[in-house]
Amino acid sequence: MYSLSENFIRATERFQDKVSLERGSERITYGQVGEKVRKLAYFMSSLGIKRNDRVAIILENRPEWAEIFFALAYIGAVAVPLDPKMSQKDVKNIISDSGARHGFSSKETHKTVEPLKNEIAFTTLEEIKCETLPPESFKRAPMQPDDLMVILYTSGTTDLPKGVMLTHKNLCSNYNSLRQMGIFSRKDVILSILPLYHSYALMTTFIAPFFSGSRLVYVPSDWPERLGDYIKEVEPTVFLGVPQLYNMMHSRMTKKLDSVEGFAKVYIKLATGLGLARLMLPAIRNAFGKRIRFFVSGGAKLDTNVARDFFKLGFKIFEGYGLTETSPVASMNPIKRPKIGSIGRPVPDVKMKVMNKDPDGVGEIAIQGPNVMKGYYKNEAKTKEVLKNDWFFSGDLGYEDKDGYFYITGRSKEMIVLSSGKNIYPEEIEKHYSATPYIKEMCVLSVLKEKGKGKLEYLHAIIVPDLEFFKERGEMNVRKVIKSAIDNLSKDIPPYRHIMGFTVTQEPLARTVLGKLKRYEIQKKFMPVILEDRREEEALSPEDEALLGSDTGKRLVACLKDALDIKSPLRLNDSIELDLGVDSLARVELVLAIEKCFDIDITDEMIASGIFTVKDMLLRIEKALGKKALGSGLPSTSLGTGVAQKEEKAIHWSEILQQPLPEEFQKKILLQPNWIDYVFTFSIKGFIWLFFRIFYRLKVDGADKLPKKGPYVLCVNHTSFLDGFIVCAGVGFRTELDLFFIAFRRYFVVPIVRNLVRRARIIPIDATQIIEAMQGSYFILKHNKALCIFPEGERSIDGEVKEFKKGIGIIAKELDVPLVPVYIKGAFEAWPRTEKYPKLHPVEIRFGEPVSSDALLEQGKSLGVKDDDEAISTAIREEVGKLR
């Protein structure tokens, strides 16, 4: 049966008393839908809508959407579904292109289309009158298989939208293919959350399940925030989603599992490892309802790790493939024999073939069958490009394995061909670099940029950082962390696939409704920013304009410009780090400047936690002010760039360092070891020394140069997790008892280690505890102890000694303590940061002569460094480098 209206009537008669459409407390049976659609079709004819007329539908997912669509099929009209969130301009363009003269809208969407009343007559749901039974003479329009049923406008990723013409035959044949696979039945419950104006949702959450007798449940538009609640309430049997949705679900599941500790964690690993999660972890399954049979993913490529984890947790998830032009399902993984990572085999009555294969068997995937579109509406040239000899050329690149399963590698139009002839699929690069949790979204572009007398070609990434994850980890240096992650991941792929530049934005990247990146839009928006090395400009909302123009906003802008010596205009979305150039130490200085500016008390942790932009800072200051209205006149100390004013607001580190150390922080510092500490230190040090002597053939040079007692600071290059242990093995027992280490807390949260850090004289800090770290260092050195610091702040990506942070210069200058250069050789080869596990390799630690802060200051100044603190840190880096 290649008539949509015939299939509809058959379903309403066959499942007459069964619930078909549901929304909240409203439940409509198949028989009631059949009667209502006939009345609605009669009402449409009274409006003048007739066979072959184009009729727009701009509605949210709801029962009326389904009823209007079937009513149009009943009278032979052509549906033109529209995105209810579409701009008025886009709606106007599509209406103009399609020739639609009638349309249906809801109260909410009518606001968008009301100004178009001179071009198209829209009827709201409230204006529909379906009380009158149509006369016997009112008959269903007889339709031919090739008659047009719907024009779907694609939101392309590399091009402008095109109107795809799908016939009754196209849609009915695709339903028949899914019916033969046994995907839906009368026992199924479908949660309709994907937008019905897209072909994937139109077929898989509406037409096919409706014709199969399933119950279709519609939920409010707040479903993204309440998805878990709706799943428990509806208890769907088949869940249809897109990769972006499954990524979100997977992230939530893994976060919950990662939070489990102790035996429970072992239990979960055992359950998932043995494939017994279905039996051993019923709570996880119940979160998705007790009746779920399987999940289906389509619309974009599903992450294989996500699919694998779903199966491990006892869920079945099947990936399919198709395009709007193929109605849409072209292939799907068989329910009994799925292959993770593949898009499955062609569905019944459809053929697929890989055309123009390269030596690796990769070519363009072509599709043939009754599901292939009639063509692009009013666009014969584009139609001829893709329809050749009864085959539809998809534009997707992929290959077929020996079992007939197909795999997608990328899109031909999105493929980047470098001048070297190398082919790059941006999706593969994005997937590789998105392995770091610090990156939320990424789009890779090819950039050709003028450089000197020639041109530079490279891969550039537009990156949306996961600021929530940054907050959780207490990280503030967004660019530094992302660059470090990119450098780390680059080690695993060939150089021509490396990201050589990136732009950070806080705005979500443009995507299609199914989550695919709209690359042409992203490129159009960001390429000028990349080529001209300028910042992304964004218009302020009226609320943000009012915020920036408030007394607090004006005062903050003046304070920031003064403290940071900024001449250019400031914007609310300016990143504190990326745009204003504020690193962790400068942030401390900025916080204290703001305290003076506003006469308020805000701790470093309060400012650091979740403060990434000028807007974040402004809102936090308003909160600290207790929402008290500020006077219109600004105090003189907050404005101007005069020398006196600058001096008045200068930040004196001596004052900061001499502040009393919080009692909680003092408890972490073991100044007076007892006999237990002696035994512990002797035992642990002896074990570490023996371990590195035997397995790493440790050599120690210059340990006799170390001062007999503190205070002094060991400044060590940092390339490996082994570095701290090597320092421990390299110093003498007496030195070890007085030597303290500053380290990031996240490496010492394991319960066993957490209980030993105090005896090991390790002081764990968060990235937000900059003041405490500096004050703690001062406290230790003031008590004539020694301190070990890795001034680079992170492990080197290539083994070279990187720039030293100026914190070491501040400590040396303010306390006038000597710095001891230390160089570790071989640790990078033994355990670089790009490797999960260490390997055996000889290591050596070399100690240099202690150098006074005055000598280092003089040396740094001779190198042309103006700032005193930076001069000392630069000079001690030079001394470390000499030990290589």
N, C-alpha and C positions, 0 to 999 in steps of 0.2 A: 504494500500500500504506500504509494508515494504522494499522498495528500495529507497534509498536517491536520486539516479539519476532520478527515475521515478517521485518522488515528485518535483524535481527541474524542469524537463521538463514541468510538468503540470503547475507549477507556472509561468514559462516564457511564456507559451502560454496563460494562463488565464489572466495575467496582462501585456500583451505584450507592451503596449504603456505607461505604468506607470513607473515613476522613481523608481528604486530599490536601487541603490548605489550612494552615493554622497560624494564628498570630495572637499571642496573649490568651485571653479566654475565648476568642472567636475561633470556632471550628466549622469548616465547610466540607460537606461530603462531596464525592464525585458527582452524584446525581444533582445536588444543588448547584455545583459549578456549571454543569451542563445546561441547566435551566437559566442560570444567571447570564452565561455567555450568549445564549440565544437572544435574551432580552436586550443585552448590551449591544449586540450586533444590529438589532432592529433600531435601537436608539441612534447608533452611528449612522445608519442609512438615513434617519430623519435629519441628521446634520448635513447630509449631502455627501457623505463619504461613500465611495463606490469602489468597485473592482479596479485594481492597479493604482489606486491613489496612494501617495506616500503619506504616512501618518507618524508623527513624532511621539515618542513616549519618554517623558522626563520625570521619572518617579524613583523613589527609594524602593528597595526590595520589600514587597508586601503582596498580599493576595490579589489586590486590584491590578498589579502589573501583569500577573499571569492571565487574569480574566480579560484584560484589554488585548493582550497579544493573541489569545485564542479567538476573540471576537473579530479581530482584523483578519485572521485566517479564515474565519467563517464566511465573511463577505468578500474575500479575495483581495483585500487591500495589502499594502506593503508596509511593514513596521520599520521605523527608523529609531532605534533605541539610543538615548543620549545619557551621558553622565550627569546625574543631578547636581554635581558640584562644578560642572563646567561653567566657564566664564560666559557672560552674555555675548562677547565677541565670537567665541568659538561656536556657540549655539547658533548664532546668526549665520555664520559661514556654512555650517552643515545643513541648516534649513534651506539656505540659498542653493547649495550644491545639489541637494536631494530633490528639491522641488516640492517639499512637503507644504501643504496648505492647511492641514489640520493637525492638532496635537492634544495630548492629555498630560496634565500636570497635577501636582498636589498643592496644598496651601503653601508649603515651604518652597517648592521649586517655582511656583507661579511668579515669585518676585523677580526671578531671572528672565522669564519669557514675557512678562506683561508689557515691557516697552516695545516688543516686536509685534504688537497686535495688528498693526497695519500690513504686516507681511504674512502672518499666519494666525489662524483662529485656535486658541488653546481653550480646552474645556477642563475645569478643575474637577476633582473627584466629587466634590460637594454639589457640582452642577449636573452630574450624571443622573438621569431619571430612567429607572429600569422596572417600574411597577407594572407597565402594560405588557400583557402577553402579545407577542407578534401574531398576526393573522396566519391562517393556513397557507396563504399565498406566498408568505415570506419564506424563501427556500435558501439553503446553503449554496454558495457559489461553487459550481463544479470546477475543480482545478486540475490542470495538467502538471505532470511531474516537473517540467522545465519552467513553470510559472514562478515568478519572483515572490518570495515570502518576506525577506528582510534585507535591509542594507545596513551593514555594520561598519562603522568608521573606525579604522584601526588607529591606535595612538602609537605610531611607529617609533622605533628606537633610533633609527638613522635617517628618517625621512619624514615628510609631512603626512598627515592622515590621508588614507584613501578609503573610498566607499566600496566595501566588499559585497557583491551581490550573491546571496544564497537562495537557492530555490527550494521548493517543497521536497524535491527529490534529494537534494543535498542533506537537508536536516533529517528526513525520514530514514535515509540510508545509514546515516551515522547512528541514529537510534537503534536500527536493526543490528548494526555491528556490535554495539554494546549489549544488546539483548542476547545475541548469540554467545557472548562471553560470560553471561550470567552475572553481570555487575549489580543490577538492581532487581528487586522483587517486591511483591505486594507487602511483605513483612518489614520492609526497610523504612527507616526514619531518616530524613535528610535535613540537616541544619543549613538553611540558605543564608550564607553570609557573604559569598563572593558576589560582586555586582552583576546583575542580570543583563546589563547592556554589553557585557563582554561575552564572546562566543563560548569560552570554556564554561562559564557559569550557566549560560543559556541552555547548553546541551546537558551538562552533567548534574546540575542542581535543579533543573526545571523540566525540560522536554523529556529526556530519557527516563528519569524516575517517575514522572507523572504518568507517562504511557505504560509504565510497569506496575502501577498501582501503589506506589510508595506514598508516604505521608510527608509533605513538605512544610517545614516549620520556619517562619520568619520571625526575627528578633529585632529589637530597636537598634538604632545606629550606634549605640554606645558599646556594641559587642566587643570591640578590641580591648576595652578595659575590663569587661565582665565576661570574657569568653569562657573561663572556667565555670562560672556560675551557670551560664546558659547550657554548657555541655552536660553538667550534672542534672539540670532541670529537664532538658529535652531528651537526653540519652540517645544520641544518634547511633545508627548501626553502621553507616558508611559516612566517613568524614572526608569532604573534598576541600582541599586547600591549595595554597601556592607555597613555594620554597621559603619565601620571606616569613610566612606565618609559622611554618614548621621550624624554622631557625629560632623564632621567638619562643615557641613551645619547648624546643630542645634546650635553649639557654636556661629557661626557668627550671626544667627538670634537673639539669646538671648542677645548677647552683644549689638546689635542695639536696642533691646527693652529696655534693662536695662539702656541705655543712655538717654532714654526719661524721661522728668520730668514733674511735675505739672499735669494739667488736662489731657494732652495727655496720661500719664501713666494710669490714672484712666479709660480713654476711652478704652485703649488697654485691660486692665484687664477685663472690662465689656464685651468687644467683645469676648475675648477668654473664659471667664467664662460662657457666655450664648451660646457659640458655634456659634456666629454670625460673626466670623472673615472673612468668605467668603464674606459677604456683607459689613461689616464695615471697613475691612482692605484690600482693593483691591491692594494697593501698594505692600504688602507682596506677594500676589499671583502673581502679574505681574512680580515680580523678577524671578519667575520660568517659565515665559512664560504664555500666556493667554490660551493655549490649553491643559495644563497638566490635564490628567484624574486621574492618580494615580501614586504612587511610589511603587516599589517592592524592598524588601530587602532579600538578601540571602548570603550564604557563611559563615556566622557566626551568633551568637546570637545578635539580635537587642535590644538595651537598651529600656526597657519599658517606661522610662521617655521621651526618644526621640520620640518614637512612639506616646505617649499620647500628647505631645506638637504639633506634626505635625497635629494630628486630631483637636486639639484646634484651630489651626491656619487655619483650613478649608481645610487641605489636607488629602487625603486618602493614607495610607501607609500599604502595605500588606506584612507580613513576610512569607517566604516559607522555605522549608528545603529539603536538599538532599545531595548527595555525588557524587563524580566523578563516583563511582561504580554503581550509579543508574541513570546515563545519563543526568542530575543529579537530576531533580525535583521529589521528592517523596511525598511531601505534600505542601499545600499552604492554606492560609486563604481565604475562600470564599469572593468574592467581596461584596456580599450583607450582610454577617454576619461574619465580622472579630472579633477576640478576641485578644486584645492587650496582648502580652506576650507569646502567643502560636505560634506554627509553623503551625497551621491549621489542616485540615483533609487530608487524602491521596487523591491525584489527581485521576481522573477517570482511571480505569483499574489497579490500584495499591492497594495493601493491606499493612497495617502496624499493628504490634502487639508488646506489651511489654512482653519480655521474662524474666523468672526467677525473678519475682517481690519480693521485700523485703516487710516487714510489712507495709510500707508507700505506696506501690503500684509502687515504682520506680524499673525499671529494664532496660535491654538492649533493644533498639528499633530494631526490625527486619523488613525487607521489602521484599515483594514478588510481582513480576509482570514482564511484558515483557521488562521493562526498566532496569532490573538488569543485570550487566555485564556478559560477557562470562567467565572472570577470570583474574588473574594477569599473564602477559606475562612471560613465562618461569619460573613460580614460583608456582608450583602445591601445595607445602606445605602451603604457605600463602593463596592460594585459598581455600583449604580445611578448613582452620581455620575460614573463614567467610561465606562460602556457605555450608549450612547444611539443608538437606531435603527441597530443593527449596526455602529456606529463606536466605536472606543476613543479617548477623548480623553486624550492623553498628558500634558497639563500642561506640555509644552514649547512655547515660543513660537518661531516662525520664519516663513520665507517661501519661496516657490518662484520660481525664475527662469524665463525664457522657454524654456529647454531642458529643463525638468522636473527640474532639480536643486534639492534642498532645503537650507536653511541654518538653523541653530539660533541664536537670539539670547539665550535664557535660559529659565528656568522661571517659569511664571506665579505659583506659590506663593512663589518666592524674590524676585520682582520687588518693589522698594521703590517705593511711591507716596508722594511727599512731599505735604505739605499744600498746596503750590503747584500740585499736579496733575501735576508732572513725574514721569515713569516712569524708574526707574533699574534696570539689570540689574547686580547685584553682580559677576558674572563679568567683565563688561567693565571695570569699575572696577579689579578685582583684576589683570586682565591688564595694564592700562595702568600701574599703579604698580609691578607686579612686574618692570617693565623694568629696574629697578636691580638689580644683582647683590648688593647688600647685603641684599635681602629674600629669604628662602628660602620662606616661606609667608605668605599673607595671607587674612583673611576680613573682608569689609566688612559692617557692621551699621548699621541705622538706629537712632539714639538720640533719644529725646524726654526732655529733662532740665529740671528746674525751674531757672529763673534769674531772680532778682529776683521781680517780681510776675507774670512770664509763664513761658512754656516755650520752650526752645531745641531745635530739630530740626536734626540734622546727621548726616553720615556719619562713622562711627568704624571704624577698622581694628584688628583683632587681628593683630599682626605677629610672626612668628618670624624673627629675624635670621639671616643666614648667617654664623655666627661663624668658620667656616673661612676665608671670604673676608676677613673683618675681619682675621684673623691674617695672611693672605697680604699684605694691603695695609699691615699695621702700624698699623691704626686701632684706637683704644681707645674713642673717644667714640661709643658705639652710638646713643644717642638723638639726638645732634647730627647725626651723619652721615645717619641715616634721615630726620630732619626736613628736613634740607637736600635730600635726594633727593626727598622728597614735595613740597616747595615748588617744586623745579625742574620736576617732572613736572606739577604743577598748572597751570602756565602754558599747557599745550597743550590743556586741556579747559575747558568752561564752568564757571562758579563753582558751580552747583548740583550738579555731579559731584565737587567737591573733597572730599578727606578733611580734616576739620577737627579730628580728634583721633585718637590711636592709643595702644594698649596693647601693650607688648612682653612677650612670654613666651618662655621657652626650651623649653617643652614642645611637641612636635608637635601640630598641630591635628587634631581628630577627623575621620576620613575613613571612607568606605565601603571595602569591599575593593577596589573599582576606582578608588579615589583621589578620589572626589567629597567635598567638604566636608560634614560633618554639621552644617549650620547651626543646627539647633534645639538640638543639644548644646552647640555653641560659644556660642550666645547665652545658654543657660541657665547656663553656667559663668561667663561673663565679664560679663554685664549687671550683676550686683550690684557687681562690681569697678569698672565704669565709672560707674554712678550714684552710688556712695558714695565715689568717689575713693580707693579703698583698694587695697592690693596683693593679688595672687592668692595664696591660701593653698594649700599643698601639703603632704601628709603626708610625713614623712621615712621612708626605708627603715631597717631595723635597722642596716645598715652605716653610713648617714649619721648616725644617732643616736649610734653609737659614736664616729664621727669627731669630731663636734661636742663630745661629752662627754669626749674625751681631754684629757690635760694640755696638748698643743699647741693643741687647739681652744679650751679655756678661756682659755689665755693670749692667743691671737689675738683672741678676742671682747673680752677686757678691753682689749687694746692698741687695737683699732679704736674701741671706745666712748670711750676716753680721748683718742685722737688726733683723732677727728672730732666729739667731744662729742655722742655719740648716746645718747639716753635710752631709746628703744624697743628691744625684743628684736631680736637679729640672727638671720638664718636662713642656712643654707648656700647656698640658691639666690639670695640677695640679689645683685643686680648691683652691682658696685663703682661704676659710674657712675650707673645709673638709680635705684637704691634708696638708696645711701649718698651720692650727690651729689658724687662725686670726679671732678674734671676732670683734664686732663693734668698741670697744675702741682701740683695737690693730690695727685696720685698720687706725684709725686716726694717730696713731704713725707711721704706715708704710707709709702713704701718705706723712707725713712731712719728713720722712727719704729719700723718693724718691725725694722730692723737693730739698733737700740738695745734694743728689747724682748727680742729673742731672742739677742742677741750673736752675730749671724751676718753674713756679707758677701754681699749679693745685689745685683746691678747693676740699674739701672733697666730695661734692656732685658730682663733675665731675668724681672722681675716683670711687665713690660708685655706680653710676648709670650704670648698665649693666656690671660691672666688676666682673666676677665670676672666671676667670681663669688667670693664668700667661700670656697666650696669649692675653686675653682681655686687661690686664694691659699694656703689651708691645705695642700693637697697639695704645692704648690711649696715651702712652708716646710719641710714634713716631709722633702722630698727634699734641701733645703739642709742640714738638720740631720743628714743621713746616717743617718736612721732611728734615731738614738740616743734612748734613753728619757730623757725629762725627769723631773726630780725632782717629787714631788707638791707641794712648796711653791713658790709663785710668788714671784719676787723683788719686793720692794716697789716697784721702779721701774716695774713693769708694771701696777700697779693703783692705784686711787684717783684722785681728781680735785682733790687739793690744789694750792694755788698753787705750792708748792715743787716738787712732782712735775711739774707742767705745765712749769715753767720749765726743769727738768732735761732734759726731752725736747723742748723747743722747737727748731724747725728754723731754723738761721741760714743764710740764703742767702749771706751773705758768705763763710762757710766753704766752701759748695758751689762758688761761682763761682771761688774762688781755688785750687781743686784743679788740679793739673797737667793740661793738656789732652792727651788721648791723642795719641801721635805720628801715628797714622793720620789723625786729624782735623786736626792741624796742617799736614799735607802738602796739605790742600785750600785752605789760606789763603796767598795770594800777597802777602806784605808788601812785598817789594822787587822792583818790576817792572824788567825789563831792556829793552833797545831793541826786542826783538821785541814785548814787551807794549805798549810805547808805540805802535808801528806798528799792532798789532792793535786797541788801544783807539781810536786816532785813526780808523782805517778803519771799524770797526764803528759807532762813535758817529756819524761823519759820514754813513754810509749811513742809520742809523736816523733821525737828525735830518732829512735830506733827504726820506726816505720820508714821515714824518709831516707835514712842512711842505707837501708837494705833495698827498698824498692825504687827509690829515685836517685840513689847514689849522691846524696846531698853534700855539697861543698860549701864551707863557710869561710869568708875572707873578710878580715878587718874588724871582727867582733871586739878585739882589744881596744879599738878606737872609741868605743862607747864610753861616755862619762861614768864615773864610779857611782854617782847618784844623780837624781833629778834636781831641778826640772829640766827636761829637754823633750824634743819631739822627733820621732822617727818619721821621715817623709818617704813613703815607699811607692814605687810604680805598681800599677794594678792591672793584671792581665788574666787572673784566674781565681776560682774559688779556693785554690790551694794556698794563695798568698799569705793569709793570716797564719796558717799552720806552719808555713816555712819560716816566717818571722819568729814564731814561738820556738821552733827547733833551732834557730840560728843564734838566739841570745842565751846568755848564761842563766843559771838558776836564780841567782840573786837579782839579776835584772828582771827576770820574768815575774818575780813577786811584786815588783813596783811598776810593771808595765800594763797600761790600760789600752783597750781598743774601743773606738767608736764604730758602731755598725748599724745597718738598717734592720729594724725590728722584724720585717717579714721573713728574714732568714732564720729567726730564732723563736718561732711560734710553736714548734713541735714540743709537746709537753715535756719530754725527757730533757731536751736541750734547754728549754725555757727555765727549768729548775737549776741548771748548772751555770748559767751565764754570769751570775754575780761572783761565784767562786773563781770563774775563769777571767774575771775583771773585764768582761765585755759589757759595754753600755749600749743597749739597743734603743734606737730612736726612730721616730717616724719622720717623713720628709717635712711634716708641718712643724716639727719641734726644733727649728733652727736656733732660736734664742736659747732654749735649754741645752742644745748641743754645744753652743759656743760657751755658755756659762759653765757647763759641766767640764769642758776642757780647761777653762780658767781655774775652776775649783780644784781639779786634779793637779794641775801644774803648781798652783799656789801651795799645795801640800807636799811639794818637792817630789812628786811622782813623775814617771815618764809616760808619754802618750804616743801611740802608733796611729798614724793617719794615712789614708790613701787619698792624696789631694786631687786626683783626677775625678773622684766622685763616682766612677763606674769602671767596669772592666774594659780595657782597650779591645776594640774589634779586630785590630790587625797586629797587636803586639807592640806597637810603637808607643812611646811616652806621650800622652796627650797633654793638653793645656791644664795647668793646675788652677784650682779655684782660689779666689783671693782670701778665703777664710783662713788659710794657713798663714797668710801674710798679716792678717789682723791679729791673730793670736801671738805670733812672734813679736810684732811691734809693741802691742799693748803690754805684754809681760816681759819683754826683753829676754826671751829664752833662746838658747841655741837650737838650730835645726840640724838633724843628722840625715844626710842623703843616703838612701838605701835602694839598691837595684837588685831585682830578682830576675835571674836568667833561666829560661827553660820551662817556666810554669805555663807559658802560653802554649808551647808545643804539647805539654802534658795534659792540659785541660782548658782549651780555649772556650770562650763563652758560646760558640756556635755548636758545641758538642754536649750531649746529654751526660756522657760518662767520661771519666779520666782514662788516660793510658800511661804506660810507663815511659818515662823520659828523664834523663839526668837534669837536675836542677842545681842552681848555685845562688847564694845570697851574698851580696857584697855591701859592706858598710863603709861609708866615707867619713872624713873628718868632720866633727861638729863645726858649724859656721854660725857666727853671731848674727843677730838681726840687723845690726848696723852695717856689717860687711855685706850682707845680702842686699840691703837697701841701696847701698852705694853701687853694687854690681848691677842691680836691676835698673837703676837710673842711667848707668852708662850704656845700657842696651836700648835706651830711648823710651822707657816706660815712665809716664808722668805720675800716676797714682802710686802712693807709697806702698799700700797693701799689695797691689798688683805687681809692683817692682820686686818685692820680697818673694812672692810666689813664683814669679818668672825666673828669678835668680836661683832659687832652690831647685826648680825644674832643670835648669842648666847643669847644676851640680849632680843631680841624679843621672842625667844623660851622660856625664863624663865617666860614670862607673860601668858603662856597657862593655 
